[in-house]
């Protein structure tokens, strides 16, 4: 977010004030009460959320929990780069019952290519130590999983197997944020090759063919579920509506922070937790369109046989700066199509084989 087109973060405080924390807790409780919710998920995100400090994190969690009350299940998680994740943090997050996701891009060379410390040194060793501390110690129950951004220079299977060393309950592979105006590395808009689809297909084969499931790969699990007629658990595939908002450090209610790669001010709604309930975000055009399913897609996507599975791809990846906005196919369209077809062929072949075996056993 600090190198994207949107620079509004420069005008925001580094961390939430006690007042913003209190307003946010009240808005969450208000939303829960208005809709009769029995469960709500709150993600502590950043930037790097652990830089807010233990006292501020404790305050945020306890105020939100106190506001929603004991009859509502509060699922709390934090997504961290792992640099601050020492034993003291693990003890606090265990006490507060906050699950932990860590960003790790593979082995030392893969991770340190992008994730460097202020002095230019790589961060892999420190992050790997933190993940082992989480995965192998008494706080393993908090381990939510690993997030890994795809880099075409890294071998897909070797990257996946490196992450498996930490026995994560879940791994998710994220496509680099890119648009038609600022395409991701190795993705030439309009070209028919499928480097990202091929990369993820290789991981799919390794994951799917394992005799025992070693972990859940979220993006592939979602794709498999959609291929079989199910529903996804996260955005980026399928036609499910977006179900979250972001509260910035200054208390402003914002859209998905991935939109920062599109243009300056892309996440702004004009709403603030001091005065606005979260329901008001539903009237914002960028929120409303992400509740509209197929109706919000381009004509090309609506005419595609893969639409129900692909869903047009992630909203941010559809953006063009030519006035059409997000009403375009994904910049990853060839990759998504190739990956979906690969998974479909694999599952269809297994289904045929299973049917033959059943006929042999039960003529």
LINDANOR-V108372 format. One line per field, one symbol per residue. phi: phi as a letter, one per 40 degrees, with the letter a starting at -180 (. if undefined). psi: psi as a letter, one per 40 degrees, with the letter a starting at -180 (. if undefined). burial: b if it has 9 or more other ideal C-beta (glycine too) atoms within 8 Angstrom, else e. A space follows every 10 residues. Layout:
BEGIN
phi->???
psi->???
burial->???
END
This chain:
BEGIN
phi->.cbcccbccc cbccaccdcc dcccdccccc cdccbgcbaa bbbcbafbcc ccgccccdcc ccccccccgc cbcbcbabbb cgcbcccccc ccccdcgbcb bbcachcdcc cccbbbcdcg ccbddccccc cccccbbcbd dcccibbbcc bccccccccc ccccdcfcca bbbbcdcabc cbccdgbcdg cccbcccccc cccdcccccc cbccacbdcc ccccccccgc bccbchbgbc ccbabbbccc gccbcdcccc ccacgcccbg caccbbccdc ccccdccdcc bcgccccccc ccccccdccc gggcdccccb cchcgccacc ccdccccccc cccccccccc cccccccccc cbc
psi->deeidheedd eiidiiiddd dddddddddd ddddefieii hhhhaaahde ediddddddd ddddddddie ehhhhhihhi eedegadddd dddddefhih iihheaaddd deddgiidee iieddddddd dddddeaeed dehdahhhhh heehhddddd dddddefidi hhhhhihiid dgiihehhhe ieifdddddd ddddddddeh dhhdihhddd dddddddeea iieiidiafi ihfiihhide eihiihedee edihedehee iiedehiddd ddehddddde eebddeiidd ddeheedddd eeahddeehi feeebegiii dedddddddd dddddddddd dddddddddd dg.
burial->eeebbbebbe ebeebbeeeb bbbbbbbbbb bbeeeeeeeb ebebbeebbb bbeeebbbbb bbbbeebbee ebebbbbbbb bbbbbeeebb bbbbebebbb bbbbbbbbeb bbbebeeeee ebbbebbbeb bbbbbeeebb ebbbbbbbbb bbebebbbbb bbbbebebeb bbbbbbbbbb eebbeebeee eeebbbbbbb bbbbbbbbee eeeebbbbbb bbbbbbbeee ebebebbbeb ebeebbbbbe bbbbbbbbbb bbeeebbbbe bebeebebeb beebebbbbb bbebebbbee bbeeebbebb bbbbbbbbbb beeeebebbb bbbbbbbbbb bbbbebbeee eeeeeeeeee eee
END
